[in-house]
Amino acid sequence: MRFLLPSAGIIVGIIHLLPLAGVLGADRLASLYGIAFDEPKTVIPMRHRAVLFGLLGDF
């Protein structure tokens, strides 16, 4: 039981770090989500989302 919570925290952190690769651009976002992000109006919020998930995973 002593190792269960730290292990779960590490796993959750890794899961939240995976979308961080979306910061690299629209092509990387498209490969992560399987959706074409053609308009800049959709790319910017998705990159922001990737940064926030990265910060959450880092925490």
Biopython code that builds the backbone (N, CA, C, O; Angstrom):
import numpy as np
from Bio.PDB.StructureBuilder import StructureBuilder

atoms = [
    (1, "MET", "N", (0.824, -1.193, 0.000)),
    (1, "MET", "CA", (0.000, 0.000, 0.000)),
    (1, "MET", "C", (0.870, 1.259, 0.000)),
    (1, "MET", "O", (0.464, 2.312, -0.492)),
    (2, "ARG", "N", (2.068, 1.129, 0.559)),
    (2, "ARG", "CA", (2.951, 2.271, 0.660)),
    (2, "ARG", "C", (3.439, 2.745, -0.696)),
    (2, "ARG", "O", (3.735, 3.928, -0.871)),
    (3, "PHE", "N", (3.525, 1.845, -1.647)),
    (3, "PHE", "CA", (4.016, 2.196, -2.982)),
    (3, "PHE", "C", (2.895, 2.420, -3.985)),
    (3, "PHE", "O", (3.158, 2.805, -5.124)),
    (4, "LEU", "N", (1.673, 2.192, -3.592)),
    (4, "LEU", "CA", (0.542, 2.312, -4.502)),
    (4, "LEU", "C", (0.289, 3.765, -4.921)),
    (4, "LEU", "O", (0.145, 4.037, -6.113)),
    (5, "LEU", "N", (0.234, 4.683, -3.990)),
    (5, "LEU", "CA", (-0.041, 6.080, -4.322)),
    (5, "LEU", "C", (1.092, 6.734, -5.112)),
    (5, "LEU", "O", (0.814, 7.420, -6.096)),
    (6, "PRO", "N", (2.351, 6.553, -4.727)),
    (6, "PRO", "CA", (3.415, 7.126, -5.563)),
    (6, "PRO", "C", (3.457, 6.524, -6.974)),
    (6, "PRO", "O", (3.728, 7.233, -7.943)),
    (7, "SER", "N", (3.194, 5.247, -7.085)),
    (7, "SER", "CA", (3.167, 4.604, -8.404)),
    (7, "SER", "C", (2.029, 5.151, -9.249)),
    (7, "SER", "O", (2.201, 5.414, -10.439)),
    (8, "ALA", "N", (0.873, 5.321, -8.635)),
    (8, "ALA", "CA", (-0.271, 5.881, -9.362)),
    (8, "ALA", "C", (0.019, 7.318, -9.785)),
    (8, "ALA", "O", (-0.363, 7.723, -10.883)),
    (9, "GLY", "N", (0.682, 8.086, -8.941)),
    (9, "GLY", "CA", (1.043, 9.452, -9.285)),
    (9, "GLY", "C", (2.003, 9.524, -10.459)),
    (9, "GLY", "O", (1.876, 10.397, -11.318)),
    (10, "ILE", "N", (2.959, 8.615, -10.499)),
    (10, "ILE", "CA", (3.906, 8.569, -11.617)),
    (10, "ILE", "C", (3.198, 8.195, -12.907)),
    (10, "ILE", "O", (3.466, 8.785, -13.954)),
    (11, "ILE", "N", (2.309, 7.236, -12.846)),
    (11, "ILE", "CA", (1.570, 6.812, -14.040)),
    (11, "ILE", "C", (0.687, 7.948, -14.555)),
    (11, "ILE", "O", (0.643, 8.194, -15.761)),
    (12, "VAL", "N", (-0.010, 8.635, -13.668)),
    (12, "VAL", "CA", (-0.863, 9.758, -14.065)),
    (12, "VAL", "C", (-0.014, 10.883, -14.653)),
    (12, "VAL", "O", (-0.415, 11.519, -15.628)),
    (13, "GLY", "N", (1.146, 11.129, -14.071)),
    (13, "GLY", "CA", (2.046, 12.148, -14.607)),
    (13, "GLY", "C", (2.515, 11.829, -16.012)),
    (13, "GLY", "O", (2.568, 12.713, -16.867)),
    (14, "ILE", "N", (2.853, 10.585, -16.255)),
    (14, "ILE", "CA", (3.290, 10.172, -17.600)),
    (14, "ILE", "C", (2.153, 10.325, -18.599)),
    (14, "ILE", "O", (2.371, 10.775, -19.724)),
    (15, "ILE", "N", (0.949, 9.957, -18.198)),
    (15, "ILE", "CA", (-0.203, 10.095, -19.086)),
    (15, "ILE", "C", (-0.426, 11.554, -19.449)),
    (15, "ILE", "O", (-0.766, 11.860, -20.592)),
    (16, "HIS", "N", (-0.240, 12.458, -18.493)),
    (16, "HIS", "CA", (-0.445, 13.876, -18.765)),
    (16, "HIS", "C", (0.713, 14.499, -19.537)),
    (16, "HIS", "O", (0.544, 15.567, -20.124)),
    (17, "LEU", "N", (1.870, 13.873, -19.554)),
    (17, "LEU", "CA", (2.998, 14.402, -20.316)),
    (17, "LEU", "C", (2.926, 14.029, -21.797)),
    (17, "LEU", "O", (3.568, 14.682, -22.619)),
    (18, "LEU", "N", (2.172, 13.014, -22.150)),
    (18, "LEU", "CA", (2.098, 12.568, -23.543)),
    (18, "LEU", "C", (1.585, 13.648, -24.496)),
    (18, "LEU", "O", (2.161, 13.798, -25.573)),
    (19, "PRO", "N", (0.542, 14.407, -24.168)),
    (19, "PRO", "CA", (0.087, 15.446, -25.100)),
    (19, "PRO", "C", (1.051, 16.628, -25.241)),
    (19, "PRO", "O", (0.844, 17.482, -26.103)),
    (20, "LEU", "N", (2.084, 16.694, -24.425)),
    (20, "LEU", "CA", (3.038, 17.802, -24.488)),
    (20, "LEU", "C", (3.724, 17.874, -25.848)),
    (20, "LEU", "O", (4.199, 18.940, -26.241)),
    (21, "ALA", "N", (3.782, 16.779, -26.560)),
    (21, "ALA", "CA", (4.390, 16.781, -27.898)),
    (21, "ALA", "C", (3.582, 17.636, -28.877)),
    (21, "ALA", "O", (4.103, 18.011, -29.927)),
    (22, "GLY", "N", (2.349, 17.946, -28.566)),
    (22, "GLY", "CA", (1.516, 18.779, -29.427)),
    (22, "GLY", "C", (1.982, 20.215, -29.516)),
    (22, "GLY", "O", (1.512, 20.959, -30.377)),
    (23, "VAL", "N", (2.888, 20.623, -28.654)),
    (23, "VAL", "CA", (3.424, 21.977, -28.692)),
    (23, "VAL", "C", (4.257, 22.185, -29.961)),
    (23, "VAL", "O", (4.432, 23.319, -30.405)),
    (24, "LEU", "N", (4.759, 21.123, -30.532)),
    (24, "LEU", "CA", (5.648, 21.210, -31.694)),
    (24, "LEU", "C", (4.963, 21.660, -32.968)),
    (24, "LEU", "O", (5.647, 22.054, -33.912)),
    (25, "GLY", "N", (3.644, 21.618, -33.033)),
    (25, "GLY", "CA", (2.952, 22.133, -34.208)),
    (25, "GLY", "C", (1.707, 21.358, -34.568)),
    (25, "GLY", "O", (1.330, 20.387, -33.912)),
    (26, "ALA", "N", (1.073, 21.830, -35.653)),
    (26, "ALA", "CA", (-0.201, 21.257, -36.086)),
    (26, "ALA", "C", (-0.040, 19.828, -36.597)),
    (26, "ALA", "O", (-0.938, 19.005, -36.420)),
    (27, "ASP", "N", (1.086, 19.525, -37.223)),
    (27, "ASP", "CA", (1.295, 18.159, -37.718)),
    (27, "ASP", "C", (1.369, 17.163, -36.560)),
    (27, "ASP", "O", (0.812, 16.068, -36.634)),
    (28, "ARG", "N", (2.045, 17.548, -35.518)),
    (28, "ARG", "CA", (2.152, 16.664, -34.350)),
    (28, "ARG", "C", (0.801, 16.528, -33.643)),
    (28, "ARG", "O", (0.455, 15.446, -33.169)),
    (29, "LEU", "N", (0.046, 17.609, -33.573)),
    (29, "LEU", "CA", (-1.297, 17.537, -32.989)),
    (29, "LEU", "C", (-2.186, 16.601, -33.797)),
    (29, "LEU", "O", (-2.950, 15.816, -33.235)),
    (30, "ALA", "N", (-2.080, 16.689, -35.118)),
    (30, "ALA", "CA", (-2.892, 15.822, -35.973)),
    (30, "ALA", "C", (-2.540, 14.362, -35.757)),
    (30, "ALA", "O", (-3.426, 13.508, -35.763)),
    (31, "SER", "N", (-1.268, 14.060, -35.567)),
    (31, "SER", "CA", (-0.892, 12.665, -35.338)),
    (31, "SER", "C", (-1.322, 12.181, -33.956)),
    (31, "SER", "O", (-1.616, 10.999, -33.777)),
    (32, "LEU", "N", (-1.360, 13.080, -32.984)),
    (32, "LEU", "CA", (-1.784, 12.689, -31.634)),
    (32, "LEU", "C", (-3.286, 12.441, -31.538)),
    (32, "LEU", "O", (-3.724, 11.471, -30.920)),
    (33, "TYR", "N", (-4.070, 13.325, -32.155)),
    (33, "TYR", "CA", (-5.517, 13.273, -31.992)),
    (33, "TYR", "C", (-6.247, 12.664, -33.181)),
    (33, "TYR", "O", (-7.428, 12.334, -33.069)),
    (34, "GLY", "N", (-5.573, 12.509, -34.314)),
    (34, "GLY", "CA", (-6.211, 11.929, -35.486)),
    (34, "GLY", "C", (-7.179, 12.867, -36.180)),
    (34, "GLY", "O", (-8.042, 12.423, -36.936)),
    (35, "ILE", "N", (-7.042, 14.159, -35.930)),
    (35, "ILE", "CA", (-7.906, 15.180, -36.525)),
    (35, "ILE", "C", (-7.011, 16.217, -37.188)),
    (35, "ILE", "O", (-5.991, 16.612, -36.624)),
    (36, "ALA", "N", (-7.386, 16.657, -38.377)),
    (36, "ALA", "CA", (-6.604, 17.682, -39.064)),
    (36, "ALA", "C", (-6.926, 19.055, -38.470)),
    (36, "ALA", "O", (-8.088, 19.458, -38.415)),
    (37, "PHE", "N", (-5.908, 19.754, -38.036)),
    (37, "PHE", "CA", (-6.057, 21.105, -37.508)),
    (37, "PHE", "C", (-5.561, 22.067, -38.571)),
    (37, "PHE", "O", (-4.378, 22.405, -38.613)),
    (38, "ASP", "N", (-6.467, 22.506, -39.426)),
    (38, "ASP", "CA", (-6.108, 23.350, -40.558)),
    (38, "ASP", "C", (-6.107, 24.837, -40.214)),
    (38, "ASP", "O", (-5.302, 25.599, -40.748)),
    (39, "GLU", "N", (-6.991, 25.242, -39.338)),
    (39, "GLU", "CA", (-7.138, 26.660, -39.033)),
    (39, "GLU", "C", (-6.293, 27.044, -37.812)),
    (39, "GLU", "O", (-6.226, 26.291, -36.840)),
    (40, "PRO", "N", (-5.657, 28.204, -37.864)),
    (40, "PRO", "CA", (-4.883, 28.666, -36.709)),
    (40, "PRO", "C", (-5.740, 28.887, -35.462)),
    (40, "PRO", "O", (-5.242, 28.839, -34.338)),
    (41, "LYS", "N", (-7.039, 29.131, -35.677)),
    (41, "LYS", "CA", (-7.933, 29.346, -34.533)),
    (41, "LYS", "C", (-8.111, 28.084, -33.699)),
    (41, "LYS", "O", (-8.455, 28.171, -32.521)),
    (42, "THR", "N", (-7.887, 26.933, -34.277)),
    (42, "THR", "CA", (-7.991, 25.693, -33.515)),
    (42, "THR", "C", (-6.632, 25.198, -33.049)),
    (42, "THR", "O", (-6.546, 24.489, -32.046)),
    (43, "VAL", "N", (-5.575, 25.555, -33.754)),
    (43, "VAL", "CA", (-4.240, 25.089, -33.384)),
    (43, "VAL", "C", (-3.774, 25.759, -32.095)),
    (43, "VAL", "O", (-3.205, 25.095, -31.228)),
    (44, "ILE", "N", (-4.003, 27.040, -31.958)),
    (44, "ILE", "CA", (-3.523, 27.776, -30.783)),
    (44, "ILE", "C", (-4.138, 27.242, -29.475)),
    (44, "ILE", "O", (-3.396, 27.005, -28.522)),
    (45, "PRO", "N", (-5.454, 27.045, -29.393)),
    (45, "PRO", "CA", (-5.992, 26.480, -28.139)),
    (45, "PRO", "C", (-5.519, 25.049, -27.869)),
    (45, "PRO", "O", (-5.335, 24.665, -26.714)),
    (46, "MET", "N", (-5.323, 24.268, -28.918)),
    (46, "MET", "CA", (-4.849, 22.905, -28.709)),
    (46, "MET", "C", (-3.396, 22.888, -28.232)),
    (46, "MET", "O", (-3.024, 22.045, -27.417)),
    (47, "ARG", "N", (-2.584, 23.801, -28.727)),
    (47, "ARG", "CA", (-1.201, 23.898, -28.237)),
    (47, "ARG", "C", (-1.185, 24.386, -26.795)),
    (47, "ARG", "O", (-0.368, 23.935, -25.992)),
    (48, "HIS", "N", (-2.084, 25.302, -26.468)),
    (48, "HIS", "CA", (-2.216, 25.778, -25.085)),
    (48, "HIS", "C", (-2.631, 24.629, -24.174)),
    (48, "HIS", "O", (-2.128, 24.497, -23.058)),
    (49, "ARG", "N", (-3.539, 23.811, -24.653)),
    (49, "ARG", "CA", (-3.985, 22.639, -23.896)),
    (49, "ARG", "C", (-2.824, 21.684, -23.655)),
    (49, "ARG", "O", (-2.696, 21.109, -22.574)),
    (50, "ALA", "N", (-1.973, 21.519, -24.678)),
    (50, "ALA", "CA", (-0.813, 20.641, -24.539)),
    (50, "ALA", "C", (0.150, 21.173, -23.479)),
    (50, "ALA", "O", (0.704, 20.404, -22.694)),
    (51, "VAL", "N", (0.343, 22.482, -23.460)),
    (51, "VAL", "CA", (1.225, 23.085, -22.449)),
    (51, "VAL", "C", (0.646, 22.884, -21.051)),
    (51, "VAL", "O", (1.377, 22.546, -20.120)),
    (52, "LEU", "N", (-0.657, 23.091, -20.900)),
    (52, "LEU", "CA", (-1.276, 22.918, -19.587)),
    (52, "LEU", "C", (-1.208, 21.463, -19.109)),
    (52, "LEU", "O", (-0.971, 21.204, -17.929)),
    (53, "PHE", "N", (-1.414, 20.527, -20.022)),
    (53, "PHE", "CA", (-1.266, 19.122, -19.638)),
    (53, "PHE", "C", (0.174, 18.811, -19.248)),
    (53, "PHE", "O", (0.417, 18.042, -18.318)),
    (54, "GLY", "N", (1.133, 19.412, -19.959)),
    (54, "GLY", "CA", (2.536, 19.212, -19.602)),
    (54, "GLY", "C", (2.853, 19.753, -18.222)),
    (54, "GLY", "O", (3.581, 19.118, -17.460)),
    (55, "LEU", "N", (2.315, 20.922, -17.889)),
    (55, "LEU", "CA", (2.532, 21.484, -16.563)),
    (55, "LEU", "C", (1.884, 20.607, -15.484)),
    (55, "LEU", "O", (2.463, 20.393, -14.419)),
    (56, "LEU", "N", (0.703, 20.112, -15.766)),
    (56, "LEU", "CA", (0.014, 19.247, -14.822)),
    (56, "LEU", "C", (0.794, 17.943, -14.625)),
    (56, "LEU", "O", (0.923, 17.450, -13.505)),
    (57, "GLY", "N", (1.304, 17.399, -15.713)),
    (57, "GLY", "CA", (2.092, 16.168, -15.603)),
    (57, "GLY", "C", (3.402, 16.385, -14.882)),
    (57, "GLY", "O", (3.886, 15.493, -14.184)),
    (58, "ASP", "N", (3.983, 17.564, -15.044)),
    (58, "ASP", "CA", (5.237, 17.886, -14.367)),
    (58, "ASP", "C", (5.028, 18.059, -12.863)),
    (58, "ASP", "O", (5.900, 17.731, -12.058)),
    (59, "PHE", "N", (3.868, 18.576, -12.508)),
    (59, "PHE", "CA", (3.561, 18.782, -11.100)),
    (59, "PHE", "C", (3.473, 17.452, -10.384)),
    (59, "PHE", "O", (3.220, 17.415, -9.180)),
]
sb = StructureBuilder()
sb.init_structure("model")
sb.init_model(0)
sb.init_chain("A")
sb.init_seg("    ")
for serial, (resi, resn, name, xyz) in enumerate(atoms, 1):
    if name == "N":
        sb.init_residue(resn, " ", resi, " ")
    sb.init_atom(name, np.array(xyz, "f"), 0.0, 1.0, " ", f" {name:<3s}", serial, name[0])
structure = sb.get_structure()
